């Protein structure tokens, strides 16, 4: 299977307010993206899944990547 690059936009509850986020990740499918986002925010920020709102997931090309780590893996 071929990995794809996705740009994810959403928001998560930090304290009493939602904070927006934009991330770029490599995955095989959109379902994998959901799991990666939930596990990353849970481990780094201690946020429960119900406090993370994924608003948009788009597959992007290598040329559209802005994250230097993803670009280097490209």
RACOR-V897246 format. One record per residue. N is the residue number from 1. RES is the residue in one small letter. SS is DSSP state (H for helix, E for strand, L for the rest). PSI is psi in whole degrees, -180 to 180 (* if undefined). D_LAST is the distance of its C-alpha to the last C-alpha in whole Angstrom. Layout:
# RACOR-V897246
[[N,RES,SS,PSI,D_LAST] [N,RES,SS,PSI,D_LAST]]
This chain:
# RACOR-V897246
[[1,x,L,147,15] [2,x,L,133,12] [3,x,L,149,10] [4,x,E,162,10] [5,x,E,131,9] [6,x,E,146,12] [7,x,E,125,14] [8,x,E,132,17] [9,x,E,142,20] [10,x,E,-159,23] [11,x,E,156,26] [12,x,E,152,27] [13,x,E,118,31] [14,x,E,109,31] [15,x,L,-122,35] [16,x,L,7,37] [17,x,E,151,34] [18,x,E,137,31] [19,x,E,129,28] [20,x,E,154,25] [21,x,E,153,22] [22,x,E,127,18] [23,x,E,152,15] [24,x,E,128,12] [25,x,E,156,11] [26,x,E,137,9] [27,x,E,169,12] [28,x,L,-36,14] [29,x,L,169,17] [30,x,H,-31,18] [31,x,H,-40,21] [32,x,H,-36,18] [33,x,H,-45,17] [34,x,H,-49,21] [35,x,H,-42,21] [36,x,H,-43,18] [37,x,H,-49,19] [38,x,H,-44,23] [39,x,H,-37,22] [40,x,H,-48,20] [41,x,H,-34,23] [42,x,H,-43,26] [43,x,H,-40,25] [44,x,H,-37,24] [45,x,H,-6,27] [46,x,L,33,29] [47,x,L,134,29] [48,x,L,155,30] [49,x,H,-34,29] [50,x,H,-5,31] [51,x,H,13,31] [52,x,E,127,27] [53,x,E,115,27] [54,x,E,116,24] [55,x,E,-33,25] [56,x,E,137,22] [57,x,E,122,18] [58,x,E,137,17] [59,x,E,134,14] [60,x,E,161,12] [61,x,L,166,10] [62,x,H,-32,7] [63,x,H,-25,10] [64,x,H,-6,11] [65,x,L,134,9] [66,x,L,-26,11] [67,x,L,119,11] [68,x,H,-31,10] [69,x,H,-43,9] [70,x,H,-40,6] [71,x,H,-41,5] [72,x,H,-32,5] [73,x,H,-27,4] [74,x,L,*,0]]
